[in-house]
Amino acid sequence: MKSVTSSTENAVLSNAFIRAGERLGLDEIELSAVLGEQVSTVLGLRHGHEQLKPSTEAWSRAMLLIELYQSLLAVAGNEQNAKVWLSSMNRGLSGRPRDLIACRAGLEQVVQYLASTRSLI
């Protein structure tokens, strides 16, 4: 029974990662950078041929992107505003968030920035 549960969790996180990326307007190349994986991995996730596995770097990064998506929606109000924010230069982050999330440190920085902004709301 436990393997069914973890398989379901893997599928849910994998799908949520792909959906969050799509809703933020990220393409396969950008999503692969976020995960730290090959584009083929993202394509496998998109088509249901692969799933993220717990306790991996890709799993952790996927969780961060989902957190980023949720926080950004709370701050920006809707997906269109979220896409604009992600692609715009941000003085507080010293760069475009879309560029920063291509590495783990940048992804964490953007998530922390949004968390601190969200706490002001």
Phi and psi in degrees as a GROMACS rama.xvg file:
@    title "Ramachandran Plot"
@    xaxis  label "Phi"
@    yaxis  label "Psi"
@TYPE xy
-61.383  -37.8458  LYS-2
-66.1649  -32.5347  SER-3
-65.9999  -44.2149  VAL-4
-62.1304  -48.3786  THR-5
-68.362  -32.1688  SER-6
-65.162  -40.4133  SER-7
-65.1708  -44.6595  THR-8
-60.0749  -41.8676  GLU-9
-61.1079  -44.2885  ASN-10
-66.3018  -40.9906  ALA-11
-63.4574  -47.4791  VAL-12
-65.203  -42.389  LEU-13
-59.2284  -46.1394  SER-14
-66.5567  -40.7224  ASN-15
-64.3815  -38.4364  ALA-16
-62.2878  -48.4633  PHE-17
-61.9847  -45.451  ILE-18
-62.6458  -43.8869  ARG-19
-61.8546  -43.3445  ALA-20
-61.9978  -44.1892  GLY-21
-61.0379  -44.8674  GLU-22
-69.2563  -22.223  ARG-23
-91.2278  -1.98883  LEU-24
78.7334  23.2897  GLY-25
-86.6636  137.045  LEU-26
-90.9132  179.78  ASP-27
-60.7175  -37.5165  GLU-28
-65.6963  -44.1455  ILE-29
-66.1619  -41.1326  GLU-30
-65.0882  -36.6741  LEU-31
-66.2301  -36.7681  SER-32
-65.645  -42.1516  ALA-33
-57.4354  -45.125  VAL-34
-74.9608  -24.1074  LEU-35
75.618  30.5215  GLY-36
-127.168  175.815  GLU-37
-75.3728  157.018  GLN-38
-58.9724  -34.3482  VAL-39
-60.5834  -31.3676  SER-40
-66.0317  -44.2219  THR-41
-63.6964  -42.1174  VAL-42
-62.7673  -40.1074  LEU-43
-63.1866  -39.8686  GLY-44
-65.2702  -44.3185  LEU-45
-60.6732  -38.0999  ARG-46
-96.5068  4.41284  HIS-47
78.3863  13.9991  GLY-48
-87.8026  -17.0032  HIS-49
-134.62  159.715  GLU-50
-138.215  149.129  GLN-51
-71.2044  149.436  LEU-52
-115.04  137.394  LYS-53
-57.6751  156.784  PRO-54
64.5498  23.9427  SER-55
-114.078  160.966  THR-56
-61.7759  -40.3051  GLU-57
-62.0636  -41.0985  ALA-58
-59.5261  -47.594  TRP-59
-61.8171  -42.7215  SER-60
-68.0269  -37.5538  ARG-61
-61.9242  -41.8538  ALA-62
-60.5726  -40.375  MET-63
-65.1202  -40.199  LEU-64
-65.444  -39.1663  LEU-65
-64.77  -41.0658  ILE-66
-63.2948  -41.3166  GLU-67
-59.2687  -47.3372  LEU-68
-58.7296  -48.4243  TYR-69
-64.3336  -42.8648  GLN-70
-66.7571  -41.4095  SER-71
-65.2701  -39.1741  LEU-72
-62.4733  -40.2133  LEU-73
-64.2903  -37.6538  ALA-74
-80.7259  -45.3855  VAL-75
-82.9989  -25.1082  ALA-76
95.1374  -32.2635  GLY-77
-157.781  169.777  ASN-78
-67.1723  -35.5049  GLU-79
-63.0167  -46.4433  GLN-80
-63.4587  -36.5681  ASN-81
-62.706  -43.2632  ALA-82
-63.0198  -42.4245  LYS-83
-63.1202  -46.7245  VAL-84
-59.961  -44.1562  TRP-85
-61.7173  -33.1812  LEU-86
-95.0045  -3.98692  SER-87
-94.634  150.891  SER-88
-63.8628  135.538  MET-89
-124.278  115.035  ASN-90
-64.2501  -37.3052  ARG-91
-63.2391  -29.5607  GLY-92
-100.142  -6.62932  LEU-93
57.8382  41.0541  SER-94
168.935  179.835  GLY-95
-84.6064  125.664  ARG-96
-52.3827  -37.912  PRO-97
-57.181  -37.483  ARG-98
-76.9716  -38.9701  ASP-99
-65.2768  -33.6428  LEU-100
-74.6766  0.293722  ILE-101
-72.3862  -11.1986  ALA-102
-130.772  157.737  CYS-103
-58.2559  -45.8077  ARG-104
-61.6588  -41.3734  ALA-105
-67.4487  -39.3396  GLY-106
-61.1872  -45.5904  LEU-107
-63.4461  -39.6484  GLU-108
-62.0572  -44.9446  GLN-109
-66.0909  -42.3696  VAL-110
-61.5941  -43.7217  VAL-111
-65.7395  -39.9642  GLN-112
-60.9216  -46.3239  TYR-113
-66.0029  -37.2331  LEU-114
-63.4967  -40.9744  ALA-115
-70.7711  -36.5526  SER-116
-66.8691  -42.0367  THR-117
-64.6083  -32.5613  ARG-118
-69.4322  -17.0194  SER-119
-82.2398  -15.0156  LEU-120
